[in-house]
Amino acid sequence: MRAHDVHNRRLDLEPRRQRLVLANGIDTLNVAANANSFTMPTAETSGSTYNVTVATQPSNQLCQIANGSNTVGTADVTNSR
């Protein structure tokens, strides 16, 4: 089975905010300050489930993930934000 990336092309982080950590199961991603997108480090196979959550909030900002859970289809997941 082909693996598909779980990513997003738009983040609404305030400038200079740091320490946002996203998680998908045991897979974690430290999101760089001023990042405007993310791609989880481990690709998922078609038919597998994903559940992207905020593991660590940046200081003085509340981040939430929309469309963070679903089943991987036949293409990359691009609607999590």
Secondary structure, DSSP 8 states (H G I E B T S, - for coil): --EE-BEES-----TT---EEEEETTEEEEE-TT---EE-SS-EETT-EEEEEEEE--TT-----SS-EEE--SS-B----
